Amino acid sequence: MKYIKLYVLLALLIVSCKTVQKTTQVVKNDAPVVDTREIQGGMWIPSLLEGVNENEMKLLGSKMTAEDIYSVNNSSLKDAIVHFNGGCTSEVISPNGLMLTNHHCGYGVIQSHSSVENDYLKDGFWAKSYEEELPNENFSVTFIKRIDDVTEAIFEGITDDMDEAAKMKLINQNINKVSKAAQKEAWQDANVKSFYDGNQYVLFVTEEFKDVRLVGAPPTSIGKFGSDTDNWMWPRHTGDFSMFRIYADANNKPADYSKDNVPYKPAHHLPISLDGVEENDFTLVFGFPGRTNEYLPAVGVDQIVNVLNPAKIEVRENALKIVDSYMRADNNIKIKYASKYASIANYWKKWIGENQGIEKSNAIQKKRDLESEFSKIVEEKDLVGYKTLLSDFENLYQEIESVSLARDYWIEVAYRNVELLGITFRSFQLEQAYLRGGEAAFEKLRASGLSRLEGTYKNYSAKVDEPVFAKLVELYATKAPKDYIPSNMNGVDFTALAKDIYTNSKLTNFEGVTELLSGTAEEVIKKLNEDKAYVFGKELHTIFYEKMEPKFQELNMQLVAVQKQYMKGLMEVFPNKRFFPDANSTLRVTYGQVKGYAPRDGMRYGNTTYLKGVIEKFVPGDYEFDVPNKLIELYDSKDFGQYADNGKMPVCFIGTNHTTGGNSGSPAIDAHGNLIGLNFDRVWEGTMSDMNYDPDICRNIMVDIRYVLFIVDKFAGAKNLINEMTLVHPKTIIKTKAKTKTKEVKP
């Protein structure tokens, strides 16, 4: 076990070195031609770029060193990259802690400051001074200060004869030990994450800042232009950005909100290029990608595409139709449900595109072909430890399918999309806390639960939720595996059931839930079990905890063990293949190029869109495609300032960077380390990159930084923000240097 760390790193070195050798061909005049397909894709650990990845980036056009990107002792790009409230990515773009991220990442914050009278979602928000910036409760951003490989320490004491439960228990103990012993400052934290399906472990030392203030956001008609119709699509014309600022104490250290705090002084901020992009320009996307599963076996991908995704798609499609009908009819409901609707729609559309991409790229068959080759080599070399892996996968995925499907129905119906059932679930957890931990556990959870529920009811409408309940519970009752359907769903008129529950339950408003949760623990439990919504939800949640989750976790633990061994086997059996660690919400870099693509026969997309396209899509009064009058005026007068490209205003561009959820808000960085764009989406055909990256059709979508600056400067008039940024012209400087050099060497 102690040699796994060395094995992983050597495997990557051998794989990538051979890949680089394969991709360079000698042609006339000894000019190298690079097949960039072979060296794109992957989400790499920034502390391990030196050597192989550094060479690959140079072949794609990078002028940076690995030290420029990640350094412990010197300022580097990593010091400007921020984990945005645990979900998205953001980047520091000024010496005064100004941050840039996506509009959709800041959407919940913008919504929280909005009202019908003061609608920042509709009208936008721009602070013209520090005093006007808006603080946010329970919000934070995190910097990565150091990354250490701790694999050997995590595997200490692990032996091959231990069962999986014993291994994981000891690994978790070692993780806790290593995290506590990590060298760090008093205000810093440390946590350990696994890589390569548990074959490698890395420690991250972090700094979390909790005073983060809203600085600027365009109106939704810019920041969310195209809304759900254009989501996951190209061509795209969305100005998906918002701005925040980090505040620190007088010593530039993390601190809770205080009026005495001052703007944070970062170790590095990203200069901003005004020179734009061209086809094949190098792009580096730096951020916190959430979750990928690139090395799943064919049977696992097949189950996702043909069993699990269709069920989740159907549930969300029905929820979206109902919520949309109410949002269109009532502006107050539109404001309350804007963020929730976007959240539901996001992965609904993603799963549809993912399925189409898997089919189009023939990904399942390609995995089967790889597995056939894997089995052949394993037999030829008599690699005993890998011989049963594929049959183990077949058996386990067959066994887990029913409970996985039931679990997805429970998550989509009872936990995510029927809000009242989600409230009953929190109440159910309160009852369980009392039964297992007594009065003290109950009181602790009640206090935090009431605080969370107050926020929930602020944006809740029982009128909207009731028909969602009726439809989705009916779907659960008719489509979920029979072994996991509660008796209270049998032979039911779901419309009548919903009406009865929403009319009589006290859980449909904050006053009612406050009344239910008042009193001693026994009094609260008694009152809850007399409430119709709670009684209905309790049976569903009991099945989840007592039947679903134990079975799922038992089988999933076995799958995790097989997947870990399979990952190790893949790297051993295929030493010439490139292997990168799956995303796990840790800091990564992915490199690629600006590049158009051809998603279908006879269809070719360019790499850039312009403001002209916004005007062409303009539909007056439409909630997705309306355009502010001022933006139309700026377009008509061609008042684009220094941000134009040959008289046109660029809006978005695409590249081959391998991104996923969590990369929203990630900076797109040029060959010299300057900011050129803001990552916010992927093309629909390429959403399957979470399981199968294909450089021909996988494209990430970025807002051109010049469009961001144009909106801030010309549209919003927030020149105070422009003035604190560092604007550069790297291409102009390079051309000037080249001309000077040419002149000097002339005879």
C-alpha positions in Angstrom: 0.0 0.0 0.0 2.8 2.4 0.8 4.0 2.3 -2.8 0.6 3.3 -4.3 1.5 7.0 -4.2 4.7 6.4 -6.2 3.0 4.0 -8.5 0.2 6.6 -9.4 2.7 9.4 -10.1 5.0 7.1 -12.2 2.1 5.8 -14.2 1.0 9.4 -15.0 4.5 10.3 -15.9 4.9 7.4 -18.3 1.5 7.8 -19.8 1.7 11.5 -20.4 5.3 11.4 -21.7 4.4 8.8 -24.3 1.3 10.8 -25.2 3.4 13.9 -25.8 5.8 11.9 -27.9 3.0 10.5 -30.1 1.4 13.9 -30.7 4.5 15.7 -32.2 5.2 14.9 -35.9 8.0 16.2 -38.0 6.9 17.8 -41.3 8.6 20.0 -43.9 11.1 22.4 -42.5 11.1 20.5 -39.2 8.0 22.4 -38.1 6.2 20.3 -35.4 2.5 19.7 -35.8 0.5 18.9 -32.7 -2.5 16.6 -32.7 -4.2 18.4 -29.8 -6.8 15.7 -29.4 -4.3 13.6 -27.6 -3.4 16.1 -24.9 -6.7 17.7 -24.0 -9.2 16.7 -21.4 -8.5 16.1 -17.8 -8.7 18.0 -14.5 -5.2 18.1 -13.1 -3.9 18.8 -9.6 -2.1 22.2 -9.8 0.7 21.2 -7.5 1.7 18.3 -9.8 2.0 20.1 -13.2 5.7 20.3 -13.4 7.1 18.2 -16.2 4.5 16.3 -18.2 1.5 18.6 -17.9 3.8 21.6 -18.3 5.0 20.2 -21.6 1.5 19.5 -22.8 0.4 23.0 -22.1 3.4 24.4 -24.0 2.4 22.3 -27.0 -1.0 23.9 -26.8 0.5 27.4 -26.8 1.1 28.2 -23.1 4.0 30.5 -22.2 3.6 29.8 -18.4 5.7 27.6 -16.2 4.2 25.2 -13.6 5.6 27.6 -11.0 3.6 30.5 -12.5 0.4 28.5 -12.0 1.1 27.0 -8.6 3.7 28.0 -6.0 3.8 27.7 -2.3 6.6 30.2 -1.7 5.8 32.8 -4.4 2.8 34.6 -5.7 1.1 32.5 -8.4 -2.2 32.1 -10.3 -3.6 29.8 -7.5 -3.6 32.8 -5.1 -6.3 34.5 -7.2 -8.6 31.5 -7.4 -11.4 31.2 -4.9 -13.9 28.5 -3.9 -17.2 30.5 -4.0 -19.4 29.5 -1.0 -18.5 25.9 -1.5 -20.2 25.6 -4.9 -18.9 27.7 -7.7 -15.5 29.3 -8.5 -14.5 32.9 -8.5 -11.3 34.9 -9.1 -9.7 38.0 -7.6 -9.4 40.7 -10.3 -8.0 43.7 -8.4 -5.5 44.5 -5.6 -8.6 45.4 -3.4 -10.2 42.0 -3.2 -12.7 42.5 -6.1 -14.0 39.1 -7.3 -15.7 38.0 -10.4 -18.0 35.0 -10.7 -21.1 34.0 -12.6 -24.4 35.7 -12.3 -26.0 32.3 -11.7 -23.5 31.7 -8.8 -24.5 34.9 -7.2 -28.1 34.6 -8.0 -29.3 33.5 -4.6 -27.5 36.5 -3.0 -28.9 38.9 -5.5 -32.3 37.5 -4.9 -32.0 37.8 -1.2 -31.4 41.5 -1.5 -34.3 41.9 -3.9 -38.0 42.8 -3.4 -40.8 43.8 -5.6 -40.0 47.5 -4.8 -36.2 47.1 -5.1 -35.7 44.3 -7.7 -32.0 43.8 -8.3 -32.7 40.7 -10.4 -34.7 42.8 -12.8 -32.7 46.1 -12.7 -29.2 45.0 -11.7 -27.1 46.4 -8.8 -23.9 48.4 -8.9 -22.1 49.8 -5.8 -20.3 53.0 -6.6 -18.4 53.0 -3.3 -17.3 50.5 -0.6 -20.1 51.8 1.6 -22.8 50.8 -0.9 -21.6 47.1 -1.1 -24.0 44.7 0.5 -22.9 42.2 3.2 -24.2 38.6 3.2 -25.0 36.3 6.1 -23.7 32.7 6.2 -21.6 33.2 3.1 -17.9 32.6 2.6 -15.1 32.1 0.1 -12.0 29.9 0.4 -8.4 30.1 -0.8 -6.1 27.1 -1.2 -2.8 27.9 0.4 -1.0 24.6 0.1 -1.4 21.1 -1.5 0.5 18.1 -0.1 0.4 14.4 -1.1 -0.3 12.4 2.0 -1.1 9.0 0.5 1.5 7.1 2.5 0.3 8.4 5.8 -3.4 7.7 4.9 -2.6 4.0 4.0 -0.6 3.4 7.2 -1.7 0.1 8.7 -3.9 -0.9 5.8 -3.4 -4.5 4.7 -4.8 -6.5 1.7 -6.5 -9.0 4.0 -8.7 -6.4 5.7 -12.4 -6.2 4.6 -13.6 -2.9 3.1 -15.4 -1.7 6.2 -12.3 -2.1 8.3 -10.1 -0.4 5.6 -12.4 2.6 5.4 -12.6 2.9 9.2 -8.8 3.0 9.5 -8.5 5.3 6.5 -10.9 7.7 8.1 -9.0 7.6 11.3 -5.8 8.3 9.5 -7.4 11.2 7.6 -8.5 12.7 10.9 -5.0 12.3 12.3 -3.2 13.8 9.3 -5.7 16.7 9.1 -5.1 17.6 12.8 -1.3 17.2 12.5 -1.0 19.4 9.3 1.3 22.4 9.5 -0.8 25.5 9.2 -1.5 28.9 10.8 -4.1 29.2 13.5 -6.6 30.8 11.2 -6.2 28.1 8.5 -7.9 24.8 8.0 -6.8 21.5 6.6 -8.7 18.7 4.9 -7.9 15.5 3.0 -9.5 14.3 -0.2 -9.1 11.0 -2.1 -8.1 10.8 -5.8 -8.1 8.0 -8.4 -11.0 6.3 -6.7 -9.2 6.0 -3.4 -5.7 5.2 -4.7 -4.2 8.5 -3.7 -4.8 11.1 -0.9 -4.1 14.8 -0.9 -4.2 17.4 1.9 -5.4 20.9 1.3 -4.5 23.8 3.6 -7.2 26.6 3.2 -8.2 30.0 4.3 -11.9 30.9 4.6 -13.1 34.5 4.5 -16.6 35.1 5.8 -17.1 38.8 5.1 -18.1 38.8 1.4 -20.1 41.7 -0.1 -22.1 42.1 -3.2 -20.6 44.7 -5.5 -22.3 44.4 -8.8 -24.7 42.4 -11.0 -26.2 43.1 -14.4 -30.0 42.8 -14.8 -31.2 39.3 -15.4 -32.0 40.3 -19.0 -28.2 40.3 -19.4 -26.9 38.0 -16.8 -29.4 35.3 -17.6 -30.2 36.2 -21.2 -31.6 33.2 -23.0 -32.5 31.7 -19.6 -33.6 28.1 -19.9 -34.0 27.9 -23.6 -30.3 28.7 -24.2 -29.0 26.9 -21.1 -26.4 24.3 -22.2 -26.6 25.6 -25.8 -24.4 27.2 -28.4 -24.4 29.8 -29.9 -24.8 31.7 -26.5 -25.2 35.4 -25.8 -25.3 35.5 -22.0 -23.5 38.0 -19.8 -23.3 35.5 -17.0 -21.3 37.4 -14.4 -21.5 39.2 -11.0 -19.0 40.9 -8.7 -18.2 40.6 -5.0 -15.5 41.8 -2.7 -13.6 40.0 0.1 -13.1 41.9 3.3 -10.5 41.1 6.0 -9.4 42.4 9.4 -6.8 45.1 9.8 -4.1 42.4 9.5 -5.5 41.1 6.2 -6.7 37.9 7.9 -10.1 36.2 7.7 -12.8 37.7 10.0 -16.5 37.7 10.5 -18.4 40.7 9.2 -17.6 44.0 10.8 -18.0 47.6 9.7 -14.3 47.9 10.6 -13.1 45.3 8.1 -11.2 46.5 5.0 -10.9 45.2 1.4 -8.7 42.1 1.3 -5.2 42.5 -0.3 -4.6 39.3 -2.3 -1.2 37.7 -2.9 -2.1 37.8 -6.6 -4.9 39.2 -8.8 -5.5 38.4 -12.4 -4.5 41.0 -15.0 -7.2 41.4 -17.7 -6.4 41.1 -21.4 -8.2 43.4 -23.8 -6.8 41.6 -26.9 -9.5 38.9 -27.2 -9.2 35.4 -28.5 -8.7 33.6 -31.8 -9.1 30.1 -33.0 -6.5 27.7 -31.4 -5.5 30.3 -28.7 -4.4 28.5 -25.5 -6.9 28.5 -22.6 -6.4 27.5 -19.0 -9.5 27.1 -16.8 -8.7 27.1 -13.1 -11.4 26.2 -10.5 -13.2 23.7 -8.3 -15.0 21.1 -10.6 -17.6 19.2 -8.6 -17.9 15.6 -9.7 -17.0 13.4 -12.7 -17.0 9.7 -13.3 -14.7 9.2 -16.3 -13.7 5.6 -15.4 -17.1 4.0 -14.8 -17.5 0.6 -16.5 -19.8 0.3 -19.5 -22.5 -1.4 -17.4 -22.5 1.6 -15.0 -22.8 4.2 -17.7 -25.6 2.1 -19.4 -27.6 2.1 -16.1 -27.3 5.9 -15.7 -28.3 6.6 -19.3 -31.1 4.1 -19.7 -32.6 3.7 -16.2 -31.7 6.5 -13.8 -31.5 9.6 -16.0 -34.9 9.1 -17.7 -36.6 8.8 -14.3 -35.1 12.0 -13.0 -35.8 13.8 -16.2 -39.5 13.0 -16.1 -39.8 14.1 -12.5 -38.2 17.5 -13.1 -40.0 18.1 -16.4 -43.3 17.8 -14.6 -42.2 20.0 -11.7 -40.9 22.7 -14.1 -44.1 22.8 -16.1 -46.2 23.5 -13.0 -43.8 26.1 -11.4 -43.4 27.9 -14.8 -47.1 28.3 -15.1 -47.3 30.1 -11.8 -44.2 32.2 -12.3 -45.6 33.5 -15.6 -48.9 34.5 -13.9 -47.5 36.2 -10.7 -44.5 38.4 -10.5 -44.1 37.9 -6.7 -44.0 34.1 -7.3 -41.5 34.7 -10.2 -39.1 36.4 -7.8 -39.6 33.8 -5.0 -39.1 30.9 -7.4 -36.5 32.3 -9.8 -33.5 30.7 -8.2 -35.3 27.4 -7.4 -36.6 27.1 -11.0 -33.2 27.7 -12.4 -31.8 25.0 -10.1 -34.4 22.4 -11.1 -34.0 23.2 -14.8 -30.3 23.1 -14.9 -29.7 19.4 -14.4 -33.0 18.4 -16.1 -31.6 19.8 -19.3 -28.1 18.5 -18.5 -29.2 15.0 -18.2 -31.0 15.1 -21.5 -27.9 16.4 -23.3 -25.7 13.9 -21.4 -27.8 11.0 -22.7 -27.7 12.3 -26.2 -23.9 12.9 -26.0 -23.2 9.4 -24.7 -25.2 7.9 -27.6 -23.7 10.2 -30.2 -20.1 9.5 -29.1 -20.8 5.7 -28.9 -19.3 5.9 -25.4 -20.8 2.7 -24.0 -19.5 0.6 -26.8 -16.1 2.3 -26.6 -16.0 1.4 -22.9 -16.9 -2.2 -23.8 -14.1 -2.4 -26.3 -11.6 -1.1 -23.7 -12.9 -3.6 -21.2 -12.4 -6.4 -23.8 -8.8 -5.3 -24.3 -8.4 -5.0 -20.6 -9.6 -8.6 -20.0 -7.4 -9.9 -22.8 -4.2 -8.4 -21.3 -5.2 -9.5 -17.8 -5.5 -13.1 -19.0 -2.3 -12.9 -21.0 -0.3 -11.6 -18.1 -2.2 -13.6 -15.5 -2.9 -10.6 -13.4 -5.0 -12.4 -10.8 -6.1 -9.4 -8.9 -8.0 -8.0 -11.9 -9.6 -11.1 -13.4 -13.0 -10.9 -11.8 -13.5 -7.1 -11.8 -15.7 -6.9 -14.9 -18.0 -9.8 -13.8 -18.1 -8.2 -10.3 -19.3 -5.0 -11.9 -22.0 -6.8 -13.9 -23.4 -8.5 -10.8 -23.3 -5.5 -8.5 -24.9 -3.1 -11.0 -27.7 -5.6 -11.6 -28.2 -5.9 -7.9 -28.1 -2.2 -7.1 -30.3 -1.0 -10.0 -33.7 -1.3 -8.2 -32.6 0.5 -5.0 -30.7 3.1 -7.0 -33.8 3.9 -9.0 -36.0 4.1 -5.8 -33.4 6.3 -4.1 -33.3 8.7 -7.1 -37.1 8.9 -7.0 -37.0 9.6 -3.2 -34.3 12.3 -3.7 -36.1 14.0 -6.6 -39.6 13.8 -5.1 -39.3 13.8 -1.3 -36.1 15.7 -0.9 -35.7 18.2 -3.8 -38.8 19.1 -5.7 -41.8 18.8 -3.4 -40.9 21.5 -0.8 -43.5 20.4 1.8 -42.0 16.8 1.8 -38.6 18.4 2.2 -39.9 20.2 5.3 -41.4 17.0 6.6 -37.9 15.4 6.1 -36.3 18.0 8.3 -39.0 17.4 10.9 -38.4 13.7 10.7 -34.7 14.2 11.4 -35.7 16.2 14.5 -37.8 13.3 15.8 -35.0 10.8 15.0 -32.5 13.1 16.9 -34.7 12.9 20.0 -35.1 9.1 19.8 -31.3 8.6 19.4 -29.8 11.4 21.4 -32.5 12.6 23.8 -33.4 16.2 24.7 -30.0 17.7 24.1 -29.8 16.4 20.5 -33.3 17.5 19.9 -32.8 21.1 21.2 -29.6 21.5 19.2 -31.3 20.5 15.9 -34.5 22.4 16.7 -32.6 25.7 17.0 -30.7 25.3 13.7 -33.7 23.8 12.0 -36.0 26.7 12.7 -33.4 29.2 11.4 -33.1 27.2 8.1 -36.9 26.9 7.9 -37.4 30.7 8.2 -35.3 31.1 5.1 -37.2 28.3 3.3 -40.6 29.9 3.9 -39.4 33.3 2.7 -39.5 32.0 -0.8 -42.2 29.4 -0.5 -45.7 29.3 -1.9 -48.1 26.5 -0.8 -50.3 27.4 -3.8 -47.4 26.4 -6.2 -46.2 23.4 -4.1 -49.6 21.7 -3.9 -50.0 20.7 -7.6 -46.3 19.8 -7.6 -46.9 17.5 -4.7 -50.0 15.9 -6.4 -48.1 15.2 -9.7 -44.7 14.1 -8.4 -46.1 11.9 -5.6 -48.3 10.2 -8.3 -45.1 9.6 -10.4 -43.4 8.1 -7.4 -46.3 5.8 -6.7 -46.6 4.6 -10.3 -43.0 4.5 -11.4 -40.7 3.7 -8.4 -39.9 0.0 -7.7 -42.8 -1.6 -5.8 -40.6 -2.7 -2.9 -40.0 0.9 -1.9 -43.5 2.4 -2.3 -45.2 3.2 1.1 -48.7 1.9 1.8 -50.2 5.4 2.0 -49.7 5.8 -1.7 -51.8 2.8 -2.7 -55.2 3.5 -4.4 -55.0 7.2 -3.8 -56.6 10.2 -5.6 -53.4 12.3 -5.5 -55.2 15.6 -6.3 -57.6 15.1 -3.4 -54.8 13.9 -1.1 -52.8 17.1 -1.9 -55.8 19.3 -1.2 -56.5 17.6 2.1 -52.8 17.9 3.3 -52.2 21.5 2.1 -55.5 22.6 3.6 -55.0 21.0 7.0 -51.2 20.8 7.6 -49.5 23.5 9.8 -46.2 22.8 7.9 -47.3 25.0 4.9 -46.3 28.3 6.6 -43.7 29.5 9.1 -46.2 30.4 11.8 -47.6 26.9 11.7 -44.3 25.2 11.8 -43.2 27.5 14.7 -46.3 26.4 16.6 -45.6 22.7 15.9 -42.0 22.9 17.0 -42.7 24.8 20.3 -42.8 23.0 23.6 -40.9 20.1 25.1 -39.5 17.4 22.8 -42.3 15.0 23.7 -44.9 17.7 23.0 -43.4 18.5 19.6 -43.2 14.9 18.6 -46.8 14.3 19.6 -48.0 17.4 17.6 -45.9 16.4 14.5 -47.4 13.0 14.5 -50.9 14.5 14.4 -50.1 16.7 11.4 -51.3 15.2 8.0 -48.3 16.3 6.0 -45.8 15.0 8.5 -47.6 11.6 8.8 -47.6 11.2 5.1 -43.9 12.2 4.7 -42.8 10.1 7.7 -43.7 6.8 6.1 -41.8 7.8 3.0 -38.7 8.9 4.9 -38.9 5.8 7.1 -38.7 3.5 4.1 -35.7 5.6 2.9 -33.8 5.2 6.1 -34.8 1.6 7.0 -34.9 -0.1 3.5 -33.4 2.1 0.8 -30.3 3.7 2.2 -28.9 0.6 4.1 -29.2 -1.5 1.0 -27.8 1.1 -1.3 -24.8 1.8 1.0 -24.1 -1.9 1.4 -23.9 -2.4 -2.4 -22.3 0.9 -3.1 -19.4 0.1 -0.7 -18.8 -3.1 -2.7 -18.9 -1.1 -5.9 -16.5 1.5 -4.6 -14.0 -1.3 -3.7 -14.2 -2.8 -7.2 -14.0 0.6 -8.8 -10.8 1.4 -6.8 -9.2 -1.9 -7.9 -10.3 -1.3 -11.5 -8.8 2.2 -11.5 -5.5 0.7 -10.3 -5.8 -2.0 -12.9 -6.4 0.4 -15.8 -3.2 2.3 -15.0 -1.2 -0.8 -14.8 -2.7 -2.6 -17.8 -2.6 0.5 -20.1 0.7 2.3 -19.3 0.4 4.3 -22.6 -3.0 5.8 -21.7 -3.5 9.2 -20.1 -5.2 9.1 -16.7 -6.3 12.1 -14.7 -8.2 12.1 -11.3 -11.9 12.5 -11.4 -13.3 15.8 -10.1 -14.1 16.0 -6.4 -14.6 19.7 -5.7 -10.9 20.3 -5.2 -8.7 22.9 -7.0 -7.9 21.8 -10.6 -6.6 23.1 -13.9 -7.8 22.0 -17.3 -6.1 23.2 -20.4 -7.3 23.5 -24.0 -7.8 25.9 -26.9 -10.4 28.3 -28.3 -12.1 26.2 -31.0 -15.3 25.9 -32.9 -16.9 22.6 -33.6 -19.3 20.6 -35.8 -22.0 18.9 -33.7 -23.9 17.5 -36.6 -23.5 16.7 -40.3 -23.5 19.9 -42.3 -23.4 22.1 -39.2 -20.3 24.1 -38.2 -20.2 26.6 -35.3 -17.6 29.4 -34.9 -15.9 30.0 -31.7 -17.3 33.5 -30.9 -20.7 35.3 -30.6 -21.3 39.0 -30.7 -23.8 41.6 -29.4 -25.5 41.5 -32.8 -26.7 38.0 -31.8 -28.3 39.4 -28.7 -30.3 41.9 -30.8 -31.3 39.2 -33.2 -32.7 37.1 -30.4 -34.4 40.1 -28.8 -38.1 39.6 -28.0 -39.7 42.6 -26.2 -41.2 41.7 -22.9 -40.1 38.1 -23.0 -38.7 36.8 -19.7 -35.9 35.0 -21.5 -35.0 37.2 -24.5 -35.9 40.8 -23.5 -33.1 43.3 -23.8 -32.6 46.5 -21.8 -33.2 49.7 -23.7 -29.7 51.1 -22.8 -28.0 48.0 -24.3 -30.0 48.5 -27.5 -28.9 52.1 -27.6 -25.3 51.2 -27.1 -25.5 48.7 -29.9 -27.2 51.1 -32.3 -24.6 53.8 -31.6 -21.7 51.2 -31.7 -20.5 52.8 -28.4 -18.3 49.9 -27.4 -15.3 51.8 -26.2 -12.0 50.0 -26.0 -13.7 46.6 -25.7 -14.7 46.2 -29.4 -13.1 43.7 -31.8 -13.0 45.3 -35.3 -16.1 47.3 -34.6 -18.0 44.3 -33.1 -18.8 43.6 -29.4 -17.8 40.0 -28.5 -20.1 38.3 -26.0 -19.1 34.7 -25.6 -16.6 32.1 -26.9 -16.0 28.4 -26.6 -13.0 26.1 -26.0 -12.0 22.5 -25.4 -11.4 22.8 -21.7 -12.8 19.9 -19.7 -15.2 21.4 -17.2 -18.2 20.4 -15.0 -20.4 21.8 -12.3 -18.3 23.8 -9.9 -16.3 25.3 -12.7 -19.1 27.9 -13.0 -17.3 31.2 -12.4 -13.8 29.8 -13.2 -11.5 32.1 -15.0 -10.4 31.4 -18.5 -6.7 32.4 -18.6 -4.6 33.0 -21.7 -1.1 31.8 -22.4 0.5 34.5 -20.3 -1.7 34.3 -17.2 -4.2 37.0 -18.1 -7.9 36.8 -17.7 -9.7 36.5 -21.0 -13.1 35.1 -20.0 -15.4 33.6 -17.4 -16.5 30.0 -17.7 -20.2 29.4 -17.2 -21.6 26.5 -19.2 -21.0 23.6 -21.6 -22.5 22.8 -25.0 -25.5 20.4 -24.8 -23.8 17.8 -27.0 -20.8 17.8 -24.6 -22.5 17.5 -21.2 -21.6 13.8 -21.3 -18.0 14.9 -20.5 -18.6 14.0 -16.9 -18.4 10.4 -18.0 -16.8 10.6 -21.4 -14.7 13.6 -22.6 -14.5 13.8 -26.4 -12.4 16.7 -27.8 -14.5 16.7 -31.0 -17.8 17.7 -29.4 -17.0 18.7 -25.8 -16.9 22.5 -25.5 -17.0 24.8 -22.5 -18.7 28.2 -22.8 -17.1 31.4 -21.5 -18.2 35.0 -21.3 -15.6 37.1 -23.1 -14.0 39.4 -20.5 -14.4 42.3 -22.9 -18.2 42.0 -22.7 -18.0 42.0 -18.9 -16.0 45.2 -18.9 -18.2 46.7 -21.5 -21.3 46.1 -19.4 -19.6 47.4 -16.2 -18.2 50.5 -18.0 -20.6 51.5 -20.7 -23.9 50.0 -19.5 -23.6 50.4 -15.8 -21.3 53.4 -15.7 -19.3 51.7 -12.8 -16.0 53.1 -13.8 -14.9 52.9 -10.2 -14.6 49.2 -10.7 -12.8 49.4 -14.0 -10.3 51.8 -12.5 -9.2 49.3 -9.9 -8.4 46.5 -12.4 -5.2 45.9 -14.2 -5.9 46.0 -18.0 -3.2 44.7 -20.4 -2.6 44.2 -24.1 -0.4 41.0 -24.2 -0.8 40.3 -27.9 0.1 43.9 -28.8 3.2 43.7 -26.6 4.3 40.4 -28.2 3.9 41.8 -31.7 5.8 44.9 -30.8 8.7 42.8 -29.4 8.6 40.6 -32.5 8.9 43.6 -34.8 11.7 45.1 -32.7 13.6 41.8 -32.8 13.2 41.5 -36.5 14.5 45.0 -37.1 17.5 44.3 -34.9 18.6 41.2 -36.8 18.3 42.7 -40.3 21.8 43.1 -42.1 
